[in-house]
Amino acid sequence: MDPKKLALPDQVLSPRRKVVSGLVLWIGASLIILSLLLFSNSFKGRVVAPLLQGFNTVSVNSSFVSWRFSFPTTHLPSSVTSNDTGAKETYSSEDLIAKAPDADASQVQVLVKKFHLGNSTENVKNRSMTVDEGTVLEQTQEAKGGNISDPSGNGSVLDGTHLGNFSDTVKNVNLPGEEGILIRNFSLTGDGCKDANISTAGKSLTNSSTENNTVVKYSDKGNLLHKEVGIYPGGEEENQNASFETCNIFDGRWVKDDSKPYYPAGSCPHIDRDFNCYLNGRPDDGFVKWKWQPNECNIPSLNATDFLERLRGQKLVFVGDSLNRNMWESLVCILRHSIRNKKRVYEISGRREFKKKGFYAFRFEDYNCTVDFVGSPFLVRESSFNNKNGTFETLRLDLMDHATKMYQDADIIVFNTGHWWTHEKTSRGEDYYQEGNYVHPRLKVLEAYRRALLTWARWVDKNIDSNQTLVFFRGYSVTHFRGGQWNSGGQCHKETEPIFNAAYLAKYPSKMRAFEHVLLDMKSPVIYLNISRLTDYRKDGHPSIYRMQYKTAEEQIAAERSQDCSHWCLPGVPDTWNELLYASLLKAGRGSWRI
C-alpha cells in the first residue's frame, strides 16, 4: 500500500515517524519543566515557600510566612544600620530562605541572638552557623552533626539560640572556638548524646575562664553536660531560665551592681550610729555596689512602693537580736526613701536610738502600716534563780520571752536568734540553762540552742494562725573576725572586697543545722531565709573600726583593738536580706502578696 495514501492516524503510527515525534514531545516537555523550575526559584521566597516548606531541612508548625525574627544590629551585614543609631533590622522567613539555601553543605550567613527554631520535626544535618564578633549563642539545644563556630577568634559568645524539639539524638556535636570564647548553658538533650566535644583552642571548657573572672565548669554526668558556676565579680550575667518562684534564691553569687544601694549613704536618719559607716568616716564605698545573683534565676529588685502597697493596713515585725535590728533599720530606710513627704514616716514613740531592748514601731502614714522591731536576742526568756548561795541569772529554755504579746497579732513576723549564744556565759553553759525548777550544772550550747528552738516552734504552732500570719526565720549571719573574736582583738577593718573563692568559706553553721531539724517537725509553715552562705562571702561589709566617729588618730588606733566584724554597715548587706524577704513574700503569694 502506498504510504502517501495512509490515513493520518496510520501515518503517526508508522515506525519512523514514531521516533521523530517522540523526540519532539520529550524536548517540549523538558522545556516546560525547566520553565516551571525557573518560575519556582524566582518566586520561592514569596509564593512557593509556604507550599514547599515541608521540603526544607527545618520546618515549623506555625505559619512560615507570618513568623518573623529580630536580630541584633551588632556586626550585621552592611545593609543594616550600626548599633550607634540603635537601629534594628527584622528578617522575615523569606529572607532566611534567600540567605540559607537548602543544600546541606551551605552556610547560614545570618547572625542569631535569642533565635528560636521551635518544634522542628526533621534533622538539622551538616549545617554550619557562622557568627561574627560580638554575637552571643547560648542555651543551644539539639543539633545533629552541626558546627556552630566563630571563625574570627575574637571571643564571640553564642547566646540564646534554641534549635528546639528535634526528634533525633545529638551525635558528633563540635563547638570549636578560639581562646576567650564562652559557651554557656549548652544542653545536649535526647537519648544517647554521644561524642560531644566542646572546646576552645583545642581545650575543654571545664574550668574555662573569661575576662572579668567568670568561671564556668562543665562536667560529664551520664549523657548530659552539667555546669557549675563560680563566683565572678563583674562577670557577664547569664540568662536565668527558671522562675524565682521555683528556684533556690539563696544559692548564688555576688556580682557588681552600680545601681546599688537602694538609698544613698547618709540619707537615712534612722540608722543607729554603730551601723552608719558613712557618717563614721569609712573612706571606701565599693562594698555597697554588689547584688546577690541566684545561679538559676533572677530575683526582682525590691520595689519599695509595691512593698508598701502590699503592706497597706498590715503589721510587719522583726523579732530577735541586734542583727535583726540591722535588717529592720535597713528595710525602714529602703521604704522611707520612696516616700515623698518623709515626715509621714516616724517612730511612734519618737525615739531616735534603738539599741536598748524593747519595742519600736515605724509608722508609714500614707499606707496605714507599721514596720516594727522587738528586741528578744534569745527568743526564750531571760530569768533568774534563787538558791542557798543567792540569786543568779539563767535562761529559761522552756519559756518564751514576755515580748510575745508585742507581735502575736502581726501579719508578717521575721524571727532570728544566734549571736548571743556565742557569748561567754551561754557558750560555757555552766549553771545557766534552766528548765522548770532545774538548772543544768552543764549543758552544751548547741543542745541548749536546740531546746530553745523547740520551745519557739511549739509556741508558733500553738499561737500563730498561719492563715493570717506569715512566719519567717532568718538564718545565722556569719562573722569575719581575724586574729581573735569580738572581745579578743579580732579584726576586719582592711577588708574591701568579698571572698571570691568558695574554698575560703566557713562550714555551714551547726546552729542552722539544728534549726533545720526543728523545722521539719513543725506543723506551721515557716519560710527560712537562709542567708548564712551569702553573708559568708561578704567579709568587706562590717563596720569594723567605723562604729563611731573618732576625733583623733589615737582614738582610731585604739578602736582597732575592739572591732565590729559581726554587724553590717548600712547601706549594705542587710539591704539584700530585705530584697530576699521581698522575693520570698512574692513566692509565698498569699493575700496582698499574691502575684
C-alpha positions in Angstrom: 0.0 0.0 0.0 1.3 3.5 -0.8 2.3 5.2 2.4 1.1 8.6 1.0 -2.4 7.2 0.9 -2.4 6.2 4.6 -4.9 7.9 6.9 -3.4 10.4 9.4 -3.6 8.1 12.4 -1.7 5.4 10.5 1.0 7.9 9.5 1.5 8.8 13.1 1.8 5.1 13.9 4.4 4.4 11.3 7.7 3.2 12.8 10.0 6.0 11.5 7.6 8.8 12.4 7.0 7.4 15.9 10.7 8.0 16.8 10.8 11.6 15.5 7.5 12.6 17.1 8.6 11.1 20.5 11.8 13.1 20.4 9.8 16.3 19.8 7.5 15.6 22.6 10.4 14.9 25.1 12.1 18.2 24.2 8.9 20.1 24.6 8.2 18.5 28.0 11.7 19.3 29.1 11.3 23.0 28.2 8.1 23.2 30.1 9.6 21.6 33.2 12.7 23.8 33.1 10.4 26.9 32.8 8.4 25.8 35.8 11.6 25.3 37.9 12.9 28.8 36.9 9.5 30.2 37.8 9.6 28.3 41.1 13.0 29.7 42.1 12.0 33.2 41.1 9.0 33.2 43.4 10.1 30.8 46.0 10.5 33.3 48.9 7.2 34.9 48.2 4.8 32.4 46.9 6.2 28.9 46.7 7.9 28.8 50.1 4.7 28.1 52.1 3.9 25.3 49.6 7.3 23.8 49.8 8.1 24.3 53.4 7.8 20.6 54.0 10.9 20.1 51.8 13.0 22.4 53.8 15.6 21.0 56.1 14.0 22.8 59.1 10.2 23.3 59.3 8.0 24.9 61.9 4.4 24.2 63.0 3.2 27.7 62.7 2.7 29.7 59.5 6.1 30.2 58.0 5.2 33.4 56.2 3.9 35.3 59.3 6.8 34.2 61.6 9.4 36.9 61.9 12.8 37.2 63.6 14.5 40.1 65.2 18.3 40.2 65.0 20.8 42.3 66.9 22.4 45.1 64.9 26.0 44.4 66.1 28.2 43.4 63.1 25.3 42.8 60.8 25.8 42.9 57.0 26.5 46.3 55.5 22.8 46.9 54.7 22.0 47.2 58.5 22.4 50.4 60.4 25.1 50.2 63.1 24.5 49.9 66.9 25.4 53.6 67.3 22.0 54.6 65.9 20.2 52.0 67.9 18.5 50.7 64.7 17.3 47.1 64.2 16.5 45.1 61.2 13.9 42.3 61.2 14.4 39.4 58.9 11.4 37.5 57.7 11.2 33.9 56.8 11.6 34.9 53.1 15.0 36.5 53.9 16.1 33.3 55.6 15.2 31.2 52.6 17.2 33.5 50.3 20.2 33.5 52.6 20.1 29.8 53.5 19.8 27.5 50.5 18.7 24.0 51.2 22.0 22.4 50.1 23.5 20.5 53.1 27.0 21.9 52.6 25.9 25.5 52.5 26.3 28.0 55.3 23.7 30.0 57.1 25.2 33.5 56.9 22.9 35.2 59.4 23.6 36.4 62.9 21.5 34.8 65.6 20.5 36.2 69.0 17.7 34.6 71.0 16.8 32.8 67.8 14.2 30.1 68.2 13.6 27.3 65.6 10.9 25.6 67.5 9.0 22.3 67.2 11.1 21.1 64.3 10.3 17.7 63.0 13.3 16.9 60.9 17.0 16.8 61.5 19.5 19.6 61.1 22.4 18.0 59.3 25.9 19.2 58.5 24.8 22.8 58.9 27.4 25.4 59.8 26.3 28.5 61.6 28.9 31.2 61.4 28.7 34.3 63.6 30.8 37.5 63.8 32.4 39.1 66.7 30.1 40.2 69.5 27.2 37.9 68.9 26.0 35.5 71.5 24.7 32.0 71.1 23.6 30.5 74.4 21.4 27.6 75.6 21.7 25.9 72.2 20.0 22.6 72.2 19.8 19.5 69.9 21.7 19.9 66.7 22.7 16.9 64.7 26.1 16.9 63.1 26.2 20.7 63.3 29.1 23.0 63.7 28.5 26.3 65.4 31.7 28.2 65.3 33.3 31.6 65.5 36.0 31.8 62.8 37.0 35.3 63.9 38.6 34.2 67.1 37.6 37.4 68.8 35.9 36.0 71.8 32.4 35.8 70.5 29.8 34.1 72.6 26.8 32.4 71.1 23.8 33.2 73.2 20.1 32.4 73.4 19.7 30.2 70.4 17.3 27.3 70.6 17.2 24.6 67.9 14.4 23.0 69.8 12.3 19.9 69.9 14.2 17.7 67.4 13.2 14.1 67.3 16.7 12.7 66.7 19.5 12.4 69.2 22.6 14.5 69.3 25.7 13.0 67.9 29.2 14.2 67.0 28.5 17.8 68.1 31.5 20.0 67.9 31.6 23.6 69.2 35.1 24.8 68.4 36.2 28.3 69.1 39.2 30.4 69.8 40.6 31.3 73.2 38.3 33.5 75.3 35.0 32.2 73.8 32.5 31.2 76.5 29.8 28.7 75.5 27.3 28.6 78.4 24.2 26.6 79.3 24.7 24.3 76.3 22.3 21.4 76.7 22.9 18.2 74.8 19.5 16.5 75.3 17.9 13.4 73.9 18.6 9.8 74.3 22.2 8.8 73.8 24.1 12.1 73.4 27.4 10.8 72.1 30.9 12.1 71.2 30.1 15.6 72.3 33.1 17.9 72.1 33.1 21.4 73.3 36.4 23.2 73.1 38.2 26.4 72.9 41.6 26.4 71.1 41.6 22.6 71.5 40.9 22.7 75.3 37.9 21.6 77.2 35.7 24.3 78.6 36.0 22.7 82.1 37.3 25.4 84.4 37.5 27.8 81.4 37.7 31.5 82.4 36.5 34.5 80.6 37.6 38.1 81.3 36.0 39.6 84.4 36.9 36.4 86.3 33.9 34.5 85.0 34.3 30.8 85.8 32.1 28.1 84.3 32.7 24.4 85.0 31.3 21.6 82.9 31.1 18.0 84.0 30.0 14.9 82.2 27.3 13.2 84.1 25.8 10.3 82.2 24.7 11.6 78.8 24.3 15.3 79.9 26.7 18.1 80.3 26.2 19.9 83.6 27.5 23.4 84.5 28.7 24.7 87.8 29.1 28.5 88.1 31.6 30.0 90.5 31.7 33.5 92.0 32.7 36.1 89.5 32.6 39.7 90.4 31.7 42.0 87.5 31.2 39.0 85.2 28.6 38.9 82.4 25.3 37.8 83.7 23.9 34.5 82.5 20.4 34.1 81.2 18.3 32.8 84.0 15.8 30.2 82.9 13.9 29.2 86.0 11.3 31.4 87.6 12.4 32.8 91.0 9.2 31.3 92.3 10.6 27.8 91.9 14.4 28.2 92.2 16.6 28.3 95.3 17.2 32.1 95.6 19.8 31.6 98.3 22.2 29.6 96.0 24.1 32.1 94.1 26.9 34.6 93.9 27.7 38.3 94.4 28.0 40.4 91.2 28.9 44.1 90.8 25.9 46.4 90.5 26.4 50.2 90.3 22.7 50.8 90.7 23.0 49.9 94.4 22.4 50.9 97.1 18.6 51.4 97.5 19.1 54.6 99.4 22.1 57.0 99.3 24.6 56.7 102.1 23.9 59.2 104.8 20.4 59.9 103.6 18.5 57.9 106.3 18.4 59.4 109.8 17.0 56.1 111.4 20.3 54.1 111.3 22.0 53.6 114.6 25.4 55.2 114.7 27.0 51.8 115.1 25.8 50.8 111.7 26.3 54.2 109.9 29.8 53.6 108.4 29.4 56.6 106.0 28.9 59.1 108.9 31.6 57.4 110.9 34.2 58.1 108.1 34.6 54.9 106.2 36.6 56.1 103.1 35.6 53.3 100.6 32.1 52.7 99.2 32.7 49.7 96.9 31.1 47.4 99.5 27.6 48.8 98.6 28.0 48.1 94.9 27.1 44.4 94.9 23.9 42.5 94.4 23.0 38.9 95.1 22.5 36.8 91.9 21.0 33.4 92.3 22.5 30.8 90.0 19.3 29.5 88.4 17.0 32.6 88.2 16.7 36.3 88.6 15.1 37.9 91.6 13.2 41.1 91.4 14.7 44.3 92.9 12.9 45.5 95.9 10.2 47.8 94.7 9.6 50.0 97.8 6.3 51.4 96.5 5.0 48.0 95.7 6.2 46.6 99.0 4.3 49.4 100.9 1.2 48.9 98.8 1.1 45.2 99.6 1.8 46.0 103.2 -1.1 48.5 103.4 -3.0 48.2 106.7 -0.7 45.5 108.0 2.0 45.0 110.6 5.4 43.6 109.9 7.6 42.7 112.9 11.3 41.8 113.2 11.9 39.8 116.4 15.4 38.9 117.6 18.8 40.2 118.3 20.8 43.2 117.1 21.3 41.6 113.7 17.6 41.6 113.1 17.7 45.3 114.2 20.3 45.7 111.5 17.8 44.3 109.0 14.8 46.3 110.4 16.6 49.6 110.1 17.6 48.6 106.5 14.0 48.0 105.5 12.8 51.2 107.2 15.3 53.2 105.2 14.5 51.4 101.9 10.8 52.0 102.2 11.2 55.6 103.6 13.3 56.6 100.6 10.3 56.0 98.3 8.1 58.4 100.3 8.0 62.0 99.1 6.9 63.5 102.4 9.4 62.0 104.8 7.6 63.5 107.8 4.9 60.9 107.3 7.3 58.2 108.3 8.1 58.2 112.0 8.8 56.0 115.1 5.5 56.1 117.0 7.2 56.8 120.4 9.5 59.5 119.0 12.7 57.6 119.8 15.7 58.0 117.6 18.0 55.3 119.0 17.1 51.7 119.2 19.9 49.9 120.9 18.0 49.3 124.2 15.9 46.2 124.4 12.3 47.0 123.8 9.6 47.5 121.2 9.9 50.0 118.4 7.5 50.8 115.6 7.9 52.9 112.4 4.6 54.0 111.0 4.1 54.7 107.3 1.2 57.1 107.5 0.3 57.1 103.8 -0.1 53.3 103.9 -1.5 52.8 107.4 1.1 50.2 108.1 3.9 49.7 110.6 7.4 48.0 110.4 8.4 47.1 114.0 11.3 45.7 115.9 11.1 43.6 119.2 14.3 43.0 121.0 14.5 39.4 122.0 18.0 38.1 121.5 17.3 34.5 122.7 13.5 34.3 121.8 13.2 32.4 125.1 13.1 34.1 128.5 16.0 35.5 130.4 15.3 34.9 134.1 16.9 34.4 137.5 17.2 31.5 140.0 17.3 31.6 143.8 19.2 29.0 145.8 21.0 28.9 149.1 24.0 30.5 147.5 22.0 33.5 146.3 20.4 34.7 143.1 22.0 34.2 139.7 20.9 34.8 136.1 19.5 31.9 134.0 18.0 31.3 130.6 14.6 29.5 130.6 14.9 27.2 127.6 11.3 26.1 128.2 9.5 29.5 128.2 9.2 32.2 125.5 10.2 35.8 126.2 7.5 38.0 127.7 7.6 40.1 124.5 5.4 37.7 122.5 2.3 39.9 123.2 4.0 42.6 121.1 4.0 40.5 117.9 1.4 37.7 118.2 -1.1 39.7 116.1 1.4 40.6 113.3 0.7 39.8 109.7 4.4 39.1 108.9 7.0 38.1 111.5 10.7 37.7 110.9 12.5 35.8 113.7 16.1 35.3 114.4 18.4 34.2 117.2 22.0 33.0 117.3 24.7 35.7 118.1 24.0 35.9 121.8 24.6 32.2 122.0 28.3 32.8 121.3 28.8 35.0 124.4 30.9 33.6 127.2 28.1 32.7 129.6 25.9 31.0 127.1 28.8 29.2 125.3 30.2 27.9 128.6 26.8 26.7 129.7 27.6 26.2 133.4 24.7 26.8 135.9 22.9 28.9 133.3 20.3 27.0 131.4 17.1 26.3 133.2 14.1 24.1 132.5 11.3 24.2 135.1 12.9 24.3 138.5 16.1 22.6 137.3 19.2 24.5 136.4 21.7 22.4 134.4 25.1 22.3 136.0 26.5 22.0 132.5 24.8 21.9 129.1 26.4 22.2 125.7 25.4 25.4 123.9 24.2 23.6 120.8 21.9 21.4 122.7 20.6 24.4 124.7 20.0 26.3 121.4 18.1 23.3 120.0 15.8 23.1 123.1 15.2 26.9 122.9 14.1 26.5 119.2 11.8 23.6 120.2 10.1 26.0 122.7 9.8 28.6 119.9 8.4 26.0 117.5 5.8 24.9 119.9 4.7 28.5 120.6 4.4 29.2 116.9 2.4 26.0 116.3 0.0 26.9 119.2 -0.4 30.6 118.9 0.1 31.7 115.3 -2.7 31.4 112.8 -0.9 30.5 109.6 -3.9 31.7 107.6 -3.4 35.2 108.9 0.4 35.4 109.6 3.4 34.6 107.5 6.3 33.4 109.7 10.0 33.8 108.6 13.2 32.7 110.3 16.3 34.4 109.2 19.4 32.3 109.3 22.7 33.0 111.1 24.7 35.9 109.8 28.4 34.9 109.5 31.1 36.9 111.2 34.6 37.6 109.9 36.9 38.1 112.9 40.6 37.5 112.2 43.2 37.1 114.9 40.6 36.7 117.7 36.9 37.3 118.5 34.9 40.4 119.2 36.3 40.6 122.7 39.9 39.4 122.0 41.4 41.6 119.2 39.5 40.2 116.1 39.9 42.4 113.1 38.3 43.0 109.7 39.0 46.7 109.0 41.2 46.3 106.0 38.7 44.2 104.0 37.3 46.0 100.9 36.2 43.1 98.7 34.1 40.0 99.2 35.5 36.5 99.3 35.6 35.1 95.7 36.9 31.6 96.3 34.3 29.4 97.9 37.2 27.3 99.4 37.7 30.0 101.9 34.2 30.0 103.2 33.4 28.6 106.7 31.4 25.4 107.3 27.6 25.7 107.3 26.7 26.8 110.8 25.8 24.0 113.2 23.1 26.2 114.7 21.4 26.3 111.4 21.5 22.5 111.0 19.9 22.3 114.5 17.2 24.8 113.3 16.5 22.8 110.1 15.9 19.6 112.2 13.4 21.6 114.4 11.7 23.0 111.3 11.0 19.5 109.9 8.7 18.7 112.9 6.7 21.9 112.9 3.1 22.0 111.9 3.0 25.7 111.0 4.7 26.7 107.7 7.8 28.7 108.3 9.9 30.4 105.5 13.6 30.0 106.0 15.7 33.0 104.9 18.9 31.0 104.6 21.4 33.9 104.4 24.4 32.2 106.1 26.4 31.4 102.9 25.7 34.6 101.1 26.9 36.6 104.2 30.0 34.4 104.5 31.3 35.9 101.2 30.9 39.5 102.5 33.9 40.0 104.7 34.1 43.6 103.4 30.7 44.7 104.8 31.2 45.1 108.5 31.5 48.3 110.5 34.9 47.2 111.8 36.5 50.3 113.3 33.9 52.6 111.8 31.4 52.2 114.6 31.8 55.8 115.7 33.5 59.0 114.6 37.0 59.4 116.0 38.3 62.8 116.9 42.0 61.8 116.9 44.2 59.2 115.2 44.9 57.8 118.7 41.2 57.0 119.2 41.1 55.2 115.8 44.2 53.2 116.6 42.7 52.2 120.0 39.5 51.2 118.2 41.4 48.6 116.1 41.7 46.5 119.3 37.9 46.2 119.5 36.2 45.9 116.1 32.7 45.0 115.0 33.0 42.2 112.4 29.6 40.9 113.2 27.1 43.6 112.4 26.8 45.2 109.0 27.2 48.8 107.6 24.1 50.5 106.3 23.5 50.8 103.4 25.0 47.3 102.9 24.4 43.6 103.1 21.1 43.7 105.1 19.5 45.5 102.2 20.0 42.2 100.3 18.3 40.3 103.1 15.3 42.5 102.6 15.4 42.0 98.9 15.3 38.3 99.5 12.4 38.8 102.0 10.5 40.7 99.3 11.1 37.9 96.8 10.1 35.3 99.4 6.9 37.1 100.1 6.1 37.2 96.4 6.9 33.5 96.2 4.5 32.8 99.1 1.8 34.5 97.1 -0.8 34.9 99.8 -3.3 37.7 100.3 -1.9 41.0 99.1 1.3 39.3 98.2 -0.3 37.1 95.5 1.4 37.9 92.2 
